[in-house]
């Protein structure tokens, strides 16, 4: 077969397609895509009473979820929808107490996207606050396409 009969792998996906994919494949997530393009993503997670720890702070698992979803969406916005791209490492530093009554916002930028691995970083904020509440760095494995 000629090259014309084998289209190149999809690269880049618009925000609407990413949002539809996220909703279809992860209906349990409360994360919403605010923006996504060319290896970047901004994710919002509404925080409810069930996601608070004693003392009125947002739970660590919620912040890890936002970081992981932000990495996944940023990666897919660059390489196209590759469902089997998976997290291989996720490190988070909790910097300050997030505001209990505010959504968590994750802002991600991919640092390097190779053929089989991708690395990105995410700053997490309480909505409207200027200082990050956490910083995460993650690695994704990209399957052969």
C-alpha positions as CSV (number, residue, x, y, z in Angstrom):
1,X,0.0,0.0,0.0
2,X,1.2,3.5,-0.7
3,X,1.6,6.3,1.8
4,X,-1.6,7.9,0.5
5,X,-3.6,4.8,1.6
6,X,-2.2,5.0,5.1
7,X,-3.0,8.4,6.7
8,X,-0.6,9.7,9.2
9,X,-1.5,9.2,12.9
10,X,-3.8,11.9,14.2
11,X,-2.1,14.8,15.9
12,X,-3.8,17.4,18.0
13,X,-7.4,17.3,19.0
14,X,-9.8,20.2,19.6
15,X,-11.3,20.9,22.9
16,X,-14.8,19.8,22.0
17,X,-13.6,16.4,20.9
18,X,-11.5,16.0,24.1
19,X,-14.5,16.9,26.3
20,X,-16.7,14.4,24.5
21,X,-14.0,11.7,24.8
22,X,-13.6,12.4,28.6
23,X,-17.3,12.3,29.2
24,X,-17.8,9.1,27.3
25,X,-14.8,7.2,28.7
26,X,-14.8,8.6,32.2
27,X,-18.4,9.4,33.1
28,X,-17.5,9.3,36.8
29,X,-15.2,12.2,36.7
30,X,-16.2,15.6,37.9
31,X,-13.4,17.3,36.0
32,X,-14.3,19.7,33.3
33,X,-12.1,20.9,30.5
34,X,-11.8,24.7,30.6
35,X,-9.2,24.9,27.8
36,X,-7.0,22.5,25.9
37,X,-4.6,22.9,22.9
38,X,-1.2,22.0,21.7
39,X,0.1,20.3,24.9
40,X,-1.6,22.5,27.4
41,X,-4.8,22.1,29.4
42,X,-6.8,23.8,32.1
43,X,-9.1,21.6,34.2
44,X,-11.8,22.6,36.7
45,X,-13.0,20.3,39.5
46,X,-16.0,21.5,41.5
47,X,-15.4,20.8,45.2
48,X,-18.3,19.5,47.3
49,X,-18.6,18.6,51.0
50,X,-17.8,15.0,50.4
51,X,-14.3,16.0,49.1
52,X,-13.2,17.9,52.2
53,X,-11.0,16.6,54.9
54,X,-11.4,17.6,58.6
55,X,-10.4,21.2,59.1
56,X,-12.0,22.2,55.8
57,X,-9.3,21.4,53.3
58,X,-9.7,19.8,49.9
59,X,-8.6,16.1,50.0
60,X,-5.3,15.1,48.4
61,X,-7.0,12.5,46.1
62,X,-9.1,15.3,44.5
63,X,-6.0,17.3,43.8
64,X,-4.2,14.2,42.4
65,X,-7.2,13.5,40.2
66,X,-7.1,17.0,38.8
67,X,-3.4,16.8,38.1
68,X,-3.7,13.4,36.4
69,X,-6.7,14.5,34.2
70,X,-4.9,17.7,33.3
71,X,-1.8,15.7,32.2
72,X,-4.0,13.3,30.2
73,X,-5.9,16.1,28.4
74,X,-2.8,18.1,27.7
75,X,-1.1,15.1,26.2
76,X,-4.0,14.1,24.1
77,X,-4.4,17.7,22.9
78,X,-0.9,17.3,21.4
79,X,-0.8,13.7,20.1
80,X,-4.4,12.9,19.4
81,X,-6.8,10.6,21.2
82,X,-4.7,7.6,22.3
83,X,-6.9,5.9,25.0
84,X,-4.2,3.6,26.2
85,X,-1.8,6.4,27.1
86,X,-1.4,5.7,30.9
87,X,0.2,7.4,33.9
88,X,3.5,5.8,34.9
89,X,4.5,8.3,37.6
90,X,2.8,11.2,39.4
91,X,4.5,13.2,42.1
92,X,2.7,16.0,43.9
93,X,3.9,18.7,46.4
94,X,1.1,20.2,48.5
95,X,2.1,23.8,49.0
96,X,-0.7,25.4,51.0
97,X,-4.2,24.7,52.2
98,X,-6.8,25.0,49.4
99,X,-9.9,27.0,50.0
100,X,-12.8,24.6,50.9
101,X,-15.5,26.6,49.1
102,X,-13.6,27.0,45.8
103,X,-13.1,24.8,42.8
104,X,-9.7,23.3,42.2
105,X,-8.1,24.5,38.9
106,X,-5.3,22.5,37.3
107,X,-3.1,24.2,34.7
108,X,-0.9,21.8,32.7
109,X,1.9,22.2,30.2
110,X,3.7,19.2,28.7
111,X,7.5,19.6,29.1
112,X,8.5,16.8,26.7
113,X,6.6,14.5,24.5
114,X,8.6,11.7,23.0
115,X,7.6,8.5,21.1
116,X,7.0,6.4,24.2
117,X,7.0,8.8,27.2
118,X,5.7,12.2,27.9
119,X,6.4,14.5,30.9
120,X,4.3,17.4,32.0
121,X,3.8,19.6,35.0
122,X,0.6,20.9,36.6
123,X,0.0,23.9,39.0
124,X,-3.1,23.5,41.1
125,X,-5.0,26.5,42.4
126,X,-8.1,27.3,44.4
127,X,-10.3,29.2,41.9
128,X,-9.5,32.9,41.9
129,X,-6.4,32.6,44.1
130,X,-3.1,33.7,42.7
131,X,-0.8,31.3,44.5
132,X,-0.8,27.6,43.7
133,X,-1.9,25.1,46.3
134,X,0.0,22.2,44.8
135,X,2.5,21.4,42.1
136,X,2.6,18.0,40.3
137,X,4.9,16.4,37.8
138,X,3.8,13.4,35.9
139,X,5.0,10.9,33.2
140,X,2.7,9.1,30.7
141,X,3.5,6.1,28.7
142,X,2.4,6.3,25.1
143,X,1.6,3.0,23.4
144,X,2.8,2.3,19.9
145,X,0.5,3.7,17.3
